[in-house]
Structures are given as structure tokens and as C-alpha cells.
Amino acid sequence: MTPRLIVSVSGLRDTTLDRAVDLVGDLERRSVPVSLLVAPRRGREYRLLDDDGTQEWLRHRRRQGDAIVLGGYDDAATRPRRPEFASIGPAEAAVRLTAADRLMAEMGLRTRVFAPPRWNASPGCLRALPGASFHVCAALTGIHDLPRGTIERGRALSIGEGFVADAWWCRALVSAAGRTAEAGGTVRLNVAAGQLSRRAPRSALLDAVDAVVG
């Protein structure tokens, strides 16, 4: 079996954009498309709507064939250390998804793919997604095809944003990606853009990609 590779970058904003641009360039040279996880709001101090540079780059990358993925709505409205959609009911999830979708459409970044923060979607969130016109939910252990009610199994291997970013984990991630590829499974790799200033996370992401496609 030929493994399937999905690479994503999360935590995109003005202060992480330059490093994300560099990484995406390296992936483009490997002919590897990227899923770009975007949240309209990140804390009380950041609004993507006010960040013209990041918006324009995201629209450009979509034109190049990369995928825009809604990666949450507003983590400032969430209790500390609790992912935004991890324990949410369907009514509240619908409100947040609708608000996020409206903002994404206003910026020309609307998407039908959702990835909850830290890949953690509550049952209520999963019930609300189809009503908010989302077709796909990328969760921790698999990718949900919402109209069909099916799941493509494959665990997200992430660096940063709620996941370990230490050197030992980076080495373990490369090994796990290689094992999954050898078994012909779906390899899902994600790195938080805020970690790309450090050598180990950036190198691990590219080494894992090379282990699958090289």
C-alpha cells in the first residue's frame, strides 16, 4: 500500500508568518501540499481580519493548491488549558462555527474543512458541523467525512500548540511517521508555526516528510 501524507501548519498569524512562508517553500520544493490551519481570533490581542499580510498570503497559497482549514474560532473565550471545542455542546458549537465561518467568508478564506484546536472535537461539536455546512473534521485519531459518516483512521502527529515540542518528541515523531508509511497508512504531520524558529521542530517536520516521500 502507498501511504497517504497530510502536512499542516497551525498557529498562523503576523508574528509567525515569515517562518511559515519559509517552511511552506521547502515543502513546495518537495511537491508536498500543505493544509493551513487558521483561526479568526487568537487571544484578545489578535484578529486575522486586521492582518492583511497573513490574509493575502493565505489566499495566495490557496491559489497554489494548498488547503485552508478552519482551526477554531476564539481561544480567548475558552477556559485555560481546555481546547475550545473539546467539551462543547452542539448549540454553542454551532454559534462559534457560524461566527467563524462568517468571518472567514468575509476575508475570502471560507472552507468546508474543520480541525479543532489540539484536534479535540466533542460529540456536540461533531453533531453541529454538518449543520454549519462543514464536510470534513480532522480530529486526533482520524478524519471524519461528515456527509458519509465515515472515518479515515490516522493519528495526528503534532509539534507544539498543546503538544510536546522537545527534541525527544521530534525524534519520536520522525520514527512514528516512518513506521506508519511503511505500513501504508495515513501519515498526518502538524507543526505550530510558533515552533519554527527552533531547529528541532522544523527539522523533524521535514525529516518526517522525507521519510514518507523520499
Secondary structure, DSSP 8 states (H G I E B T S, - for coil): ---EEEEEEE--STTTHHHHHHHHHHHHHTT---EEEE-SB-STT-BGGG-HHHHHHHHHHHHTT-EEEE--SBGGGS-TTS-TTSS--HHHHHHHHHHHHHHHHHTT---SEE--GGG---HHHHHHHHHTT--EEE-SSEEEETTTTEEEE--EEEESSSS--SHHHHHHHHHHHHHHHHTT-EEEEEEEGGGTTSHHHHHHHHHHHHHHH-
